[in-house]
Amino acid sequence: FLLIADYLSDNSNQVKTYVMRAGGSLDMGQLTLRRDSQNRIIEIVAEGITARFEYGPDNLVSEFQLVKRKN
């Protein structure tokens, strides 16, 4: 997932999302990415939810946290 989000963001801090619904309707949205000094994604922010990632010394994700935000 992080690889795809990073690729689709084209080195920006925004990435578009697409959801195909039953019947063929397409919903589009946008996620905000937060990066560390090594340009790795450390947060993905969507409406009402934030995904947080921490990396180990091998540069692989070592911890993941999903936080629901109150609107």
C-alpha positions as a Markdown table, in Angstrom:
| # | Residue | x | y | z |
|---|---|---|---|---|
| 1 | Phe | 0.0 | 0.0 | 0.0 |
| 2 | Leu | 2.8 | 2.5 | 0.9 |
| 3 | Leu | 4.6 | 1.8 | -2.3 |
| 4 | Ile | 1.5 | 2.5 | -4.4 |
| 5 | Ala | 0.6 | 5.7 | -2.4 |
| 6 | Asp | 4.2 | 6.9 | -2.8 |
| 7 | Tyr | 4.2 | 6.2 | -6.6 |
| 8 | Leu | 0.8 | 7.8 | -7.2 |
| 9 | Ser | 1.7 | 10.9 | -5.2 |
| 10 | Asp | 4.4 | 11.7 | -7.7 |
| 11 | Asn | 6.7 | 13.0 | -4.9 |
| 12 | Ser | 4.0 | 15.3 | -3.5 |
| 13 | Asn | 2.1 | 15.1 | -0.2 |
| 14 | Gln | -1.3 | 14.5 | -1.8 |
| 15 | Val | -2.6 | 11.4 | -3.5 |
| 16 | Lys | -5.9 | 10.9 | -5.3 |
| 17 | Thr | -8.1 | 7.9 | -4.3 |
| 18 | Tyr | -10.8 | 6.1 | -6.4 |
| 19 | Val | -13.6 | 3.8 | -5.3 |
| 20 | Met | -15.7 | 2.0 | -7.8 |
| 21 | Arg | -19.2 | 1.5 | -6.4 |
| 22 | Ala | -21.8 | -1.1 | -7.3 |
| 23 | Gly | -23.5 | 0.0 | -10.5 |
| 24 | Gly | -20.3 | 1.6 | -11.8 |
| 25 | Ser | -20.3 | 4.9 | -10.0 |
| 26 | Leu | -16.9 | 6.2 | -9.2 |
| 27 | Asp | -16.1 | 8.2 | -6.0 |
| 28 | Met | -12.9 | 10.2 | -6.0 |
| 29 | Gly | -11.1 | 11.6 | -2.9 |
| 30 | Gln | -7.7 | 12.8 | -1.7 |
| 31 | Leu | -5.3 | 11.6 | 1.0 |
| 32 | Thr | -2.7 | 13.8 | 2.6 |
| 33 | Leu | 0.8 | 12.2 | 3.2 |
| 34 | Arg | 3.3 | 13.3 | 5.8 |
| 35 | Arg | 6.9 | 12.3 | 5.2 |
| 36 | Asp | 10.1 | 12.2 | 7.4 |
| 37 | Ser | 13.5 | 13.6 | 6.5 |
| 38 | Gln | 14.2 | 10.5 | 4.4 |
| 39 | Asn | 11.0 | 11.1 | 2.3 |
| 40 | Arg | 9.4 | 8.0 | 3.8 |
| 41 | Ile | 5.6 | 8.2 | 4.4 |
| 42 | Ile | 5.0 | 8.4 | 8.1 |
| 43 | Glu | 1.3 | 9.3 | 8.0 |
| 44 | Ile | -1.6 | 9.0 | 5.7 |
| 45 | Val | -4.5 | 11.3 | 6.6 |
| 46 | Ala | -8.0 | 10.7 | 5.3 |
| 47 | Glu | -11.4 | 12.0 | 6.4 |
| 48 | Gly | -11.8 | 10.9 | 10.0 |
| 49 | Ile | -8.8 | 8.6 | 10.2 |
| 50 | Thr | -5.0 | 8.8 | 10.3 |
| 51 | Ala | -2.6 | 5.9 | 9.6 |
| 52 | Arg | 0.8 | 6.2 | 11.2 |
| 53 | Phe | 3.9 | 4.3 | 10.3 |
| 54 | Glu | 7.3 | 3.8 | 12.1 |
| 55 | Tyr | 10.3 | 2.4 | 10.5 |
| 56 | Gly | 13.0 | 0.1 | 11.9 |
| 57 | Pro | 16.8 | 0.2 | 11.2 |
| 58 | Asp | 16.2 | -1.9 | 8.1 |
| 59 | Asn | 13.9 | 0.8 | 6.6 |
| 60 | Leu | 10.9 | -1.5 | 6.8 |
| 61 | Val | 7.7 | -0.6 | 8.6 |
| 62 | Ser | 8.1 | -1.8 | 12.2 |
| 63 | Glu | 4.9 | -0.3 | 13.7 |
| 64 | Phe | 1.5 | 0.7 | 12.4 |
| 65 | Gln | -1.2 | 2.6 | 14.2 |
| 66 | Leu | -4.7 | 3.6 | 13.0 |
| 67 | Val | -6.3 | 6.5 | 14.7 |
| 68 | Lys | -9.9 | 7.6 | 14.3 |
| 69 | Arg | -10.3 | 11.4 | 14.6 |
| 70 | Lys | -13.3 | 13.1 | 15.9 |
| 71 | Asn | -14.8 | 15.5 | 13.4 |
